[in-house]
C-alpha cells in the first residue's frame, strides 16, 4: 500500500522517467506548501542516515524481521526493467543541486540572515544556501574564509539527535571519518561542538550521487565503469585495512567530485571489526544486501561489502540492478538464491568477475585482494591505485612541502603546523592545510588526475620486494608453511587479515595439544568451552609489571577507534583472553586469540611469550 507524498515509482533508463520526475517535483512542492501551512506528517517510520525521514511500504512482519530500522535506507531507489518502489527523498546533503550557479562567489550568502545562530561557531566560514534538510539538522554549502575553498557543513541538532536515538551512528561516522585519509573517501575537515549543535565540516562534492549519474547516462561504457569501480574498490579496501566495514555501499552513498572521482560517504551504518568477533545486524539497503545479512546469519564484515560492490558493478555495466522486485519477500528469495541474469553485451572478463562477487556462500565469494588481481580490474589501472596507501599513522607524517608553505603564508607558525599534522590535531591551521592539499591535487594531473597508464612490472616488483623485506620470521604451528617463500606468490602485498592468528595444516587435535603445552609452561589457567574453544586467565608473577604499565601510561591512554580502555583506574596485572581454533576455506586451521580484559601492553607481552613457546615446534 502506497501513501501519497511518500512513495513513487521510477525506472532507471525507462520511458517513464521524465513523467515520474515531474510528479516528484509536484509532490515536493505540495510538501513545502504543507509545511508552510503548519501541517506535519507522521514520523513514526524507520530512519536512515543523519536525518532524512522515509515512509516505506507496509510488509508482513514475518518477512521483515531480519531487517533493522536502518534496513530500508532513505534513498533505497531500485533499478530494473520492472518499476520499483522508491522512497521520496529530501535534498541530498553533500551535493550541488541541478542548475546551481557555476561560480560559488556569485551565490547569495546567508550567514547572518538565515544562520545567525551559527556565527560564533562558524566564524571561519561564510555560509551559503541550504543543500538539504533532514529530521534533526540541515546541510549548508559554505566557503572557508582563509582559503576560499568550498565545503559542506552538516549541522546536527543535538536535541533531535538524542530524541531519535541517533547519537551512536553520528559519533561512529565522525570517528571513522576522522581516522581516514584517502582520495576516494569523503574528507572530514573539522568537527565543531556546541551545547545545541554539532557542525561537521566535510568535503563538497559538486556532481552529487553516482546513482543520479547512472540514471542520466544509463549503462556506462566498460572503460568508464572500470575507472569508477577501481576507485570504489580502492576506498573499500582502505576501510577494510583499517578494520572498518561500510555495510551500506550503494550508488546513493557514492559521491562524485568536480573531476567525477568517486568518494565513499555515509558511514553511519559502518562498524569497527575486532578480531574473533562477528556481526549479525541486518542493515543497509535490501537490493544491495548480501544473503547472509538479510538472513540474519553471522558475518565477519568484508564479504558483505564485496557483495554490495558486485551489485554496484552490475549496475554500472548494465544500468539495472541484478536483484529487483517490488515485493520484499520475492526480492529476498532472489538474493538468497543468487537468481539474476547477465546481459549478453558484457565482456567475457566482466562476465567472469561479477558472478564471483555475487556468490551466495560468503566463504566461496571472491575477496578484495582477488578482485584487485583480476584481469578485468588490472586493465588500465592507474598507478596511484596500484599501490595501496600507507596506514593512517604513516600518512600523518607525510607533509606536502608546497601546501605547508602556503599555510605558513597565511600567517601560521611552521613548526606548530607540522606538530599539529603529525599528532592529527584539529585546528585552524590543519583545516587550511587539508583544504589546500585536496584542492591542489584535484586541480592538477597528480594522483587524482588522468594518469591511467598500466602499472609497470618494475613498480610492482619493487612493491613485492618491500613487502618481503618487511616480513620477519614468524612462529609456526605443526603443519604450517611459509607463504612468503613461494616463488609464485602474487606481487600484490599481503592484505591485512580480519582474523589475525596462526595458520596450520596439521590436524586440529595435534594443534590443540601443542597450544595447551605452551599455556601450561606459561602457568595459564584455562576453562574449556568446547573442543576448540577455551577461556584463559594469566597472572604473571613479575613485580616489575606495574612499573612497566606506569612508564607506558601515555600509550595506554591513547584511546583509538579500536580501543576503549578505561585508563583512569589502576589496571590489574591479570589478563583474561579467549582462544578459538577456526577452519579456513582453504582447508587450513587458524588459531585466534582475543583479549577480554586486562592491560593491552601486558597482553602483547603474553602473546610474545606464547609465540616464543610455539617457535620450538
For each residue, the residues with C-beta under 8 A, 3 or more apart:
1: 57 58
2: 6 7 57 85
3: 6 7 55
4: 27
5: 27 30 31 41 88
6: 2 3 54 55 87 88
7: 2 3 55 56 57 85 86 87 88
8: 20 23 24 27 85 86 88
9: 16 20 83 84 85 86
10: 14 16 17 20 21 77 83 84 86
11: 14 15 16 17 20 79 80 81 83 84
12: 79 80 214 215 218 315 319 320 321
13: 17 215 218 219 319 320
14: 10 11 17 81 83
15: 11
16: 9 10 11 19 20 83
17: 10 11 13 14 20 21 215
18: 21 22
19: 16 22 23
20: 8 9 10 11 16 17 23 24
21: 10 17 18 24 25
22: 18 19 25 26
23: 8 19 20 26 27
24: 8 20 21 27 28 88
25: 21 22 28 29
26: 22 23 29 30
27: 4 5 8 23 24 30 31 88
28: 24 25 31 32 88
29: 25 26 32 33
30: 5 26 27 33 34
31: 5 27 28 34 35 41
32: 28 29 35 36
33: 29 30 36 37
34: 30 31 37 39 41
35: 31 32 38 39
36: 32 33
37: 33 34
38: 35
39: 34 35
40: 43
41: 5 31 34 53 55
42: 45 55
43: 40 53 135
44:
45: 42 53 54 55 56
46: 54 56 69 70 71 72
47: 51 52 53 54 69 70 74 135 164 166
48: 52 54 69 70 72 73 74 268 269
49: 52 73 74 134 266 268
50: 93 134 136 137 154 156 166 169 170 173 268
51: 47 134 135 136 137 156 160 161 164 166
52: 47 48 49 74 75 89 90 132 134 135
53: 41 43 45 47 74 90 134 135
54: 6 45 46 47 48 72 73 74 76 87 88
55: 3 6 7 41 42 45 87
56: 7 45 46 59 72 87
57: 1 2 7 85 328
58: 1
59: 56 63 64 328 329
60: 63 64 329
61: 64 65
62: 65
63: 59 60 328 329 332
64: 59 60 61 67 71 328
65: 61 62
66: 71 282 294 295 296
67: 64 71 72 282 283 286 294
68: 71 281 282 283
69: 46 47 48
70: 46 47 48 73 248 269 283 284
71: 46 64 66 67 68 282 283 284 285 286 289
72: 46 48 54 56 67 76 87 285 286
73: 48 49 54 70 76 248 250 252 284 285
74: 47 48 49 52 53 54 87 89
75: 52 87 89 92 209 211 252
76: 54 72 73 86 87 252 285 286 287
77: 10 84 86 87 89 211 252
78: 84 85 86 287 321 324
79: 11 12 84 214 287 315 319 320 321 324
80: 11 12 83 84 320 321 324
81: 11 14 320 324
82: 324 325 326
83: 9 10 11 14 16 80 326
84: 9 10 11 77 78 79 80 324 325 326
85: 2 7 8 9 57 78 326
86: 7 8 9 10 76 77 78
87: 6 7 54 55 56 72 74 75 76 77
88: 5 6 7 8 24 27 28 54
89: 52 74 75 77 92
90: 52 53 132 133 134
91: 95 97 130 131 132 133
92: 75 89 95 131 132 208 209
93: 50 131 132 134 139 152 154
94: 131 139 152 186 202 203 204 205 255 265
95: 91 92 131 205 206 207 208 209 255
96: 100 131 141 204 205 206 207 208
97: 91 100 131
98:
99:
100: 96 97
101: 104 106 107
102: 106
103: 106 107
104: 101 107 128 141 143 150
105: 143
106: 101 102 103
107: 101 103 104 128 129 141
108: 128 129
109: 126 127 128 143
110: 113 114 115 127 128 129
111: 114 115 116 118 119 122 125 126 127
112: 115 116 119
113: 110 116
114: 110 111 127 130
115: 110 111 112 118 119 122 127 140
116: 111 112 113 119
117:
118: 111 115 121 122 127 155 197 199
119: 111 112 115 116 122 123
120: 123
121: 118 192 194 197 199
122: 111 115 118 119 125 127 142 153 192 199
123: 119 120
124: 144 145 146 428 431
125: 111 122 142 143 144 145 151 153 201
126: 109 111 142 143 145
127: 109 110 111 114 115 118 122 140 141 142 153
128: 104 107 108 109 110 140 141 142 143
129: 107 108 110 140 141
130: 91 114 133 138 139 140
131: 91 92 93 94 95 96 97 138 139 140 141 152
132: 52 90 91 92 93 138 139
133: 90 91 130 137 138 139
134: 49 50 51 52 53 90 93 137 138 139
135: 43 47 51 52 53 160 164
136: 50 51 156 157 159 160 161 163 164 166
137: 50 51 133 134 154 155 156 157 160 161 197
138: 130 131 132 133 134 154 155
139: 93 94 130 131 132 133 134 152 153 154 155
140: 115 127 128 129 130 131 152 153 155
141: 96 104 107 127 128 129 131 150 151 152 153 204
142: 122 125 126 127 128 150 151 152 153 201
143: 104 105 109 125 126 128 148 149 150 151
144: 124 125 147 148 149 150 151 431 432 435
145: 124 125 126 148
146: 124 410 428 432
147: 144 410 432 435 436 439
148: 143 144 145
149: 143 144 435 436 439
150: 104 141 142 143 144 204
151: 125 141 142 143 144 189 201 202 203 204 435
152: 93 94 131 139 140 141 142 201 202 203 204 205
153: 122 125 127 139 140 141 142 199 200 201 202
154: 50 93 137 138 139 199 200 202
155: 118 137 138 139 140 197 198 199
156: 50 51 136 137 160 161 170 197 198 199 200
157: 136 137 160 161 196 197
158: 161 162 195 196 197 198
159: 136 162 163 196
160: 51 135 136 137 156 157 163 164
161: 51 136 137 156 157 158 164 166 167 170 198
162: 158 159 165 167
163: 136 159 160
164: 47 51 135 136 160 161
165: 162 168
166: 47 50 51 136 161 169 170
167: 161 162 170 171
168: 165 171 172
169: 50 166 172 173 268 269
170: 50 156 161 166 167 173 174 198 268
171: 167 168 174 175
172: 168 169 175 176 267 268 270 271
173: 50 169 170 176 177 266 267 268 270
174: 170 171 177 178 188 191 200
175: 171 172 178 179 561
176: 172 173 179 180 244 267 270 272 561
177: 173 174 180 185 186 187 188 202 267
178: 174 175 188 191 424
179: 175 176 242 244 392 560 561
180: 176 177 185 188 238 239 242 392
181: 185 187 389 392 395 396
182: 185 234 235 238 389
183: 234 261 384 389 441 447 448
184: 231 232 234 235 238 261 262 263 264
185: 177 180 181 182 235 238 239 263 264
186: 94 177 202 203 205 255 263 264 265
187: 177 181 202 203 263 434 438
188: 174 177 178 180 191 200 201 202 203
189: 151 201 202 203 431 434 435
190: 199 200 201 426 431
191: 174 178 188 198 199 200 201 426
192: 121 122 198 199 201
193: 198 199
194: 121 197 198 199
195: 158
196: 157 158 159
197: 118 121 137 155 156 157 158 194
198: 155 156 158 161 170 191 192 193 194
199: 118 121 122 153 154 155 156 190 191 192 193 194
200: 153 154 156 174 188 190 191
201: 125 142 151 152 153 188 189 190 191 192 431
202: 94 151 152 153 154 177 186 187 188 189
203: 94 151 152 186 187 188 189 257 263 438
204: 94 96 141 150 151 152
205: 94 95 96 152 186 208 255 256 257 263 265
206: 95 96 256 257 258
207: 95 96 213 255 256 257 258 260
208: 92 95 96 205 212 213 255 256
209: 75 92 95 212 213 251 252 253 254 255 256
210: 213 214 228 251 252 254 255 256 262
211: 75 77 214 215 250 251 252 254
212: 208 209 215 216
213: 207 208 209 210 216 217 251 256 260
214: 12 79 210 211 217 218 219 220 251 315 316 319
215: 12 13 17 211 212
216: 212 213
217: 213 214 220
218: 12 13 214 319
219: 13 214 316 317 318 319 320
220: 214 217 224 225 228 316 317 319
221: 224 225
222: 225 226 317 347 350
223: 226 227 380
224: 220 221 227 228
225: 220 221 222 228 229 313 316 317
226: 222 223 229 230 376 377 379 380
227: 223 224 230 231 380 452
228: 210 220 224 225 231 232 262 316
229: 225 226 232 233 309 312 313 316 377
230: 226 227 233 234 377 381 382 385
231: 184 227 228 234 235 261 262 385
232: 184 228 229 235 236 249 254 262 264 309 312
233: 229 230 236 237 309 368 371 372 377
234: 182 183 184 230 231 237 238 385
235: 182 184 185 231 232 238 239 262 263 264
236: 232 233 239 240 246 249 264 305 309 368
237: 233 234 240 241 368 372 388 495
238: 180 182 184 185 234 235 241 242 388 389
239: 180 185 235 236 242 244 245 246 264 270 305
240: 236 237 243 244 245 301 302 305 368 495 496 498
241: 237 238 388 391 495 496
242: 179 180 238 239 391 392
243: 240 272 273 274 498 562
244: 176 179 239 240 267 270 271 272 273 561
245: 239 240 270 271 273 279 301 302 304 305
246: 236 239 249 253 264 267 269 270 305 308
247: 269 270 271 281 283 284 293 301 304 305
248: 70 73 253 266 268 269 270 283 284 285 288 308
249: 232 236 246 253 254 264 284 288 305 308 309 312
250: 73 211 253 254 284 285 287 288 308 311 312
251: 209 210 211 213 214 254 312 315
252: 73 75 76 77 209 210 211 266 285
253: 209 246 248 249 250 264 265 266
254: 209 210 211 232 249 250 251 262 263 264 265 312
255: 94 95 186 205 207 208 209 210 262 263 265
256: 205 206 207 208 209 210 213 260 261 262 263
257: 203 205 206 207 260 261 263 442
258: 206 207 442
259: 442 448
260: 207 213 256 257
261: 183 184 231 256 257 442 448
262: 184 210 228 231 232 235 254 255 256
263: 184 185 186 187 203 205 235 254 255 256 257
264: 184 185 186 232 235 236 239 246 249 253 254 267
265: 94 186 205 253 254 255
266: 49 173 248 252 253 269
267: 172 173 176 177 244 246 264 270
268: 48 49 50 169 170 172 173 248
269: 48 70 169 246 247 248 266 283 284
270: 172 173 176 239 244 245 246 247 248 267
271: 172 244 245 247 279 281 301
272: 176 243 244 561 562
273: 243 244 245 277 279 300 301 498
274: 243 277 562 594
275: 498 499 500 501 592 593 594
276: 499 578 580 592 593 594
277: 273 274 594
278: 298 299 300
279: 245 271 273 298 299 300 301
280: 296 297 298 299
281: 68 247 271
282: 66 67 68 71 289 293 294 296
283: 67 68 70 71 247 248 269 293
284: 70 71 73 247 248 249 250 269 288 289 293 304 308
285: 71 72 73 76 248 250 252 288 289
286: 67 71 72 76 289 294 328 331 332 335
287: 76 78 79 250 311 321 323 324 331
288: 248 249 250 284 285 307 308 311 312
289: 71 282 284 285 286 293 294 304 307 308 335
290: 293 294 299 303 304 307 308 335 362
291: 294 295 307 335 336 338 360 362
292: 295 297 298 299 303 304 362
293: 247 282 283 284 289 290 297 299 304
294: 66 67 282 286 289 290 291 332 335 336
295: 66 291 292 336
296: 66 280 282
297: 280 292 293
298: 278 279 280 292
299: 278 279 280 290 292 293 303 304 362
300: 273 278 279 303 362 498 499
301: 240 245 247 271 273 279 304 305 498
302: 240 245 305 306 367 368 498
303: 290 292 299 300 306 307 362 365 367
304: 245 247 284 289 290 292 293 299 301 307 308 362
305: 236 239 240 245 246 247 249 301 302 308 309 368
306: 302 303 309 310 357 365 366 367 368 371
307: 288 289 290 291 303 304 310 311 357 358 362 365
308: 246 248 249 250 284 288 289 290 304 305 311 312
309: 229 232 233 236 249 305 306 312 313 357 371
310: 306 307 313 314 322 354 357 358
311: 250 287 288 307 308 314 315 321 322 323 358
312: 229 232 249 250 251 254 288 308 309 315 316
313: 225 229 309 310 316 317 350 353 354 357
314: 310 311 317 318 320 321 322 340 354 358
315: 12 79 214 251 311 312 318 319 320 321
316: 214 219 220 225 228 229 312 313
317: 219 220 222 225 313 314 346 350 354
318: 219 314 315 322 343 346
319: 12 13 79 214 218 219 220 315
320: 12 13 79 80 81 219 314 315 324
321: 12 78 79 80 287 311 314 315 324
322: 310 311 314 318 340 341 354 358
323: 287 311 331 334 335 339 340
324: 78 79 80 81 82 84 287 320 321 331 334
325: 82 84 328 330 331 334
326: 82 83 84 85 330
327: 330 331
328: 57 59 63 64 286 325 331 332
329: 59 60 63 332 333
330: 325 326 327 333 334
331: 286 287 323 324 325 327 328 334 335
332: 63 286 294 328 329 335 336
333: 329 330 336 337 339
334: 323 324 325 330 331 337 339 340
335: 286 289 290 291 294 323 331 332 338
336: 291 294 295 332 333 360
337: 333 334 360
338: 291 335 358 359 360
339: 323 333 334
340: 314 322 323 334 358
341: 322
342: 346 351 354 355
343: 318 346
344:
345:
346: 317 318 342 343 350 351 354
347: 222 350 351 376
348: 351 352
349: 352 353 374 375 376 379
350: 222 313 317 346 347 353 354 376
351: 342 346 347 348 354 355
352: 348 349 355 356 374 376
353: 313 349 350 356 357 366 371 374 376 377
354: 310 313 314 317 322 342 346 350 351 357 358
355: 342 351 352 358 359
356: 352 353 359 365 366 370 374
357: 306 307 309 310 313 353 354 365 366 371
358: 307 310 311 314 322 338 340 354 355
359: 338 355 356 362 364 365 366
360: 291 336 337 338
361: 364 365
362: 290 291 292 299 300 303 304 307 359 365
363: 585
364: 359 361 585
365: 303 306 307 356 357 359 361 362
366: 306 353 356 357 359 370 371 374
367: 302 303 306 370 371 495
368: 233 236 237 240 302 305 306 371 372 495
369: 372 373 492 495
370: 356 366 367 373 374
371: 233 306 309 353 357 366 367 368 374 377
372: 233 237 368 369 377 378 492
373: 369 370 377 378 490 492
374: 349 352 353 356 366 370 371 377 378
375: 349 378 379
376: 226 347 349 350 352 353 379
377: 226 229 230 233 353 371 372 373 374 381
378: 372 373 374 375 381 454 455
379: 226 349 375 376 454
380: 223 226 227 452 453 454
381: 230 377 378 385 386 452 454 455
382: 230 385 386 451 452 453
383: 386 387 451 453 455 459
384: 183 387 447 448 451
385: 230 231 234 381 382
386: 381 382 383 455 459 460 463
387: 383 384 459 463
388: 237 238 241 493
389: 181 182 183 238 395
390: 394 395 398
391: 241 242 394 395
392: 179 180 181 242 395 396
393: 396 397
394: 390 391 397 398
395: 181 389 390 391 392 398
396: 181 392 393 421 422 423 424
397: 393 394 422
398: 390 394 395
399: 403 404 418 421 422
400: 403 404 437 440
401: 404 405
402: 405 406 440
403: 399 400 406 407 433 436 437 440
404: 399 400 401 407 408 414 417 418 433
405: 401 402 408 409
406: 402 403 409 410 436
407: 403 404 410 412 417 429 432 433 436
408: 404 405 411 412 413 414 417
409: 405 406
410: 146 147 406 407 432
411: 408
412: 407 408 416 417 428 429 432
413: 408 416 417
414: 404 408 417 418
415: 418 419
416: 412 413 419 420 429
417: 404 407 408 412 413 414 420 421 429 430 433
418: 399 404 414 415 421 422
419: 415 416 422 423 425
420: 416 417 423 425 427 429 430
421: 396 399 417 418 424 425 430 433
422: 396 397 399 418 419
423: 396 419 420
424: 178 396 421
425: 419 420 421 430
426: 190 191 430 431
427: 420 430 431
428: 124 146 412 431 432
429: 407 412 416 417 420 432 433
430: 417 420 421 425 426 427 433 434
431: 124 144 189 190 201 426 427 428 434 435
432: 144 146 147 407 410 412 428 429 435 436
433: 403 404 407 417 421 429 430 436 437
434: 187 189 430 431 437 438
435: 144 147 149 151 189 431 432 438 439
436: 147 149 403 406 407 432 433 439 440
437: 400 403 433 434 440 441
438: 187 203 434 435 441 442
439: 147 149 435 436 442 443
440: 400 402 403 436 437 443 444 446
441: 183 437 438 444 446 447 448 449
442: 257 258 259 261 438 439 448
443: 439 440
444: 440 441 449
445: 449 450 451
446: 440 441 449 451
447: 183 384 441 451
448: 183 259 261 384 441 442
449: 441 444 445 446
450: 445
451: 382 383 384 445 446 447
452: 227 380 381 382
453: 380 382 383
454: 378 379 380 381
455: 378 381 383 386 459 460
456: 459 460
457: 460 461
458: 461 462
459: 383 386 387 455 456 462 463
460: 386 455 456 457 463 464 491 492
461: 457 458 464 465 491
462: 458 459 465 466
463: 386 387 459 460 466 467 491 492 493
464: 460 461 467 468 489 491 492 493
465: 461 462 468 469
466: 462 463 469 470 493
467: 463 464 470 471 493 494
468: 464 465 471 484
469: 465 466
470: 466 467
471: 467 468 474 484 494
472:
473:
474: 471 482
475: 502 611 612 614 615 617
476: 480 502 504 614 615 617
477: 480 502 503 504 506 511 514 589 591 614 617
478: 504 506 510 511 514 617
479: 504 505 506 507 510 511
480: 476 477 502 503 504 505 506
481: 485 505
482: 474 485 486
483: 486 489 494
484: 468 471 489
485: 481 482
486: 482 483 489
487:
488:
489: 464 483 484 486
490: 373
491: 460 461 463 464
492: 369 372 373 460 463 464 495
493: 388 463 464 466 467
494: 467 471 483
495: 237 240 241 367 368 369 492
496: 240 241
497: 500 501
498: 240 243 273 275 300 301 302
499: 275 276 300 582 590 592
500: 275 497 592
501: 275 497 582 590 591 592 593
502: 475 476 477 480 590 591 614
503: 477 480 584 588 589 590 591
504: 476 477 478 479 480 511 588 589 591
505: 479 480 481 587 588 589
506: 477 478 479 480 510 511 589
507: 479 510 511
508: 511 512 531 532 581 583 589
509: 512 513
510: 478 479 506 507 513 514
511: 477 478 479 504 506 507 508 514 515 581 589 591
512: 508 509 515 516 531 532 581
513: 509 510 516 517
514: 477 478 510 511 517 518 614 617
515: 511 512 518 519 579 591 614
516: 512 513 519 520 526
517: 513 514 520 521 613
518: 514 515 521 522 610 613 614
519: 515 516 522 524 526 536 610
520: 516 517 523 524
521: 517 518 613
522: 518 519 538 606 609 610 613
523: 520 538 541
524: 519 520 536 537 538
525: 536 537 538
526: 516 519 534 535 536 537 579
527: 534 535 536
528: 531 533 534
529: 533 534 535
530: 533 534
531: 508 512 528
532: 508 512 580 581
533: 528 529 530 578 579 580 581
534: 526 527 528 529 530 578 579
535: 526 527 529 576 577 578 596
536: 519 524 525 526 527 576 577 578 579
537: 524 525 526 574 575 576
538: 522 523 524 525 574 575 576 577 606
539: 573 574 575
540: 545 573 602 605 606
541: 523
542: 545 573
543: 546
544: 547 548
545: 540 542 548 549 573 602
546: 543 549 550 573
547: 544 550 551
548: 544 545 551 552 601 602
549: 545 546 552 553 556 571 573 599 601 602
550: 546 547 553
551: 547 548
552: 548 549 555 556 601
553: 549 550 556 557 567
554: 557 558
555: 552 558 601
556: 549 552 553 565 567 571 599 600 601
557: 553 554 567
558: 554 555
559: 563 564 565 567
560: 179 563
561: 175 176 179 244 272
562: 243 272 274
563: 559 560 600
564: 559
565: 556 559 599 600
566: 569
567: 553 556 557 559 571
568:
569: 566
570:
571: 549 556 567 598 599 602
572: 598 599
573: 539 540 542 545 546 549 598 599 602
574: 537 538 539 597 598
575: 537 538 539 595 597 598 599 602 603 606
576: 535 536 537 538 595 596 597 598
577: 535 536 538 593 594 595 596 598 603 606
578: 276 533 534 535 536 593 594 596
579: 515 526 533 534 536 591 592 593 594
580: 276 532 533 591 592 594
581: 508 511 512 532 533 589 590 591 592
582: 499 501 589 590 591 592
583: 508 587 588 589 590
584: 503 587 588 589 590
585: 363 364
586:
587: 505 583 584
588: 503 504 505 583 584
589: 477 503 504 505 506 508 511 581 582 583 584
590: 499 501 502 503 581 582 583 584
591: 477 501 502 503 504 511 515 579 580 581 582
592: 275 276 499 500 501 579 580 581 582
593: 275 276 501 577 578 579 607 610
594: 274 275 276 277 577 578 579 580
595: 575 576 577 598 600 603
596: 535 576 577 578
597: 574 575 576
598: 571 572 573 574 575 576 577 595 602 603
599: 549 556 565 571 572 573 575 602 603
600: 556 563 565 595 603 604
601: 548 549 552 555 556 604 605
602: 540 545 548 549 571 573 575 598 599 605 606
603: 575 577 595 598 599 600 606 607
604: 600 601 607 608
605: 540 601 602 608 609
606: 522 538 540 575 577 602 603 609 610
607: 593 603 604 610 611
608: 604 605 611 612
609: 522 605 606 612 613
610: 518 519 522 593 606 607 613 614
611: 475 607 608 614 615
612: 475 608 609 615
613: 517 518 521 522 609 610 616
614: 475 476 477 502 514 515 518 610 611 617
615: 475 476 611 612
616: 613
617: 475 476 477 478 514 614
